[in-house]
Amino acid sequence: MSSTRYIVLSASLRDGSRSRVLAHGAVERLKAAGAEVELIDLVDNPLPLCDGGACYGDPRAVEIKKRLEGAHGYLLATPIYNFDINAALKNLIELSGRDVWTDKVVGFLCAAGGHSSYMSVSTIAADLMLDFRTFILPRFVYATVEDFDEQTLASDTIEERLDGICSELVRVTEALKGD
Ligand SMILES: Cc1cc2nc3c(=O)[nH]c(=O)nc-3n(C[C@H](O)[C@H](O)[C@H](O)COP(=O)(O)O)c2cc1C
């Protein structure tokens, strides 16, 4: 039986990112639950822009794809930009493609400015599902500026939602892995 591996990916490129706080909170919870988890922060892993050709041979793209391929379940922490995930995360998905995302379990941790972009991850969730047959967790974390005190999470509701998505990630990933 191979061990189940998880990746929490932080996609914000901003100093003081709130989605990064969510990503760290998820890593802590998964570790506390005894899961094997790796944090990948795109700030520490600059990537080429996807051009649909030469980018796939770029060592930075090859390396991150290899790291991503080794996991079974993922939490993608993303800023909400223009009612969508940020371009850095979209670019990573374009660079990594079906070898990484097919039959994997993915959940989202979102940081947004306000409440009205709540449905923003619907597009990428459907894209992953229909393009790669990714299993999307039917719950996500959506935090706004009001849920943070500077760099600290200051919302019991978001803490609870982090608890919920982490346990759901493990439950669904283990069930689908089935070994
Ligand atoms: C280019 C840009 C577009 C944004 N678009 C939205 C948006 O559509 N909806 C929203 O609620 N917040 C929007 N925001 C606010 C960010 O989601 C918010 O600042 C969030 O905390 C960013 O994530 P981060 O803190 O992890 O970097 C936008 C911010 C930027 C810079």
The ligand as a Gaussian input file, in Angstrom:
#p B3LYP/6-31G(d) Opt

LIG

0 1
 C       -6.046000      42.365000      -9.745000
 C       -6.943000      42.143000      -8.562000
 C       -8.225000      41.712000      -8.771000
 C       -9.061000      41.470000      -7.682000
 N      -10.322000      41.013000      -7.934000
 C      -11.128000      40.716000      -6.881000
 C      -12.444000      40.202000      -7.109000
 O      -12.886000      39.983000      -8.238000
 N      -13.216000      39.931000      -6.021000
 C      -12.774000      40.151000      -4.734000
 O      -13.526000      39.883000      -3.786000
 N      -11.533000      40.630000      -4.485000
 C      -10.701000      40.914000      -5.527000
 N       -9.423000      41.369000      -5.281000
 C       -8.936000      41.461000      -3.886000
 C       -8.100000      40.218000      -3.521000
 O       -8.829000      39.029000      -3.737000
 C       -7.695000      40.257000      -2.043000
 O       -6.835000      41.354000      -1.841000
 C       -7.018000      38.966000      -1.581000
 O       -6.689000      39.068000      -0.226000
 C       -5.774000      38.668000      -2.412000
 O       -5.202000      37.446000      -2.016000
 P       -3.823000      37.378000      -1.208000
 O       -4.046000      38.186000       0.056000
 O       -3.610000      35.933000      -0.928000
 O       -2.748000      37.937000      -2.071000
 C       -8.593000      41.667000      -6.359000
 C       -7.278000      42.109000      -6.166000
 C       -6.464000      42.350000      -7.236000
 C       -5.039000      42.819000      -7.001000

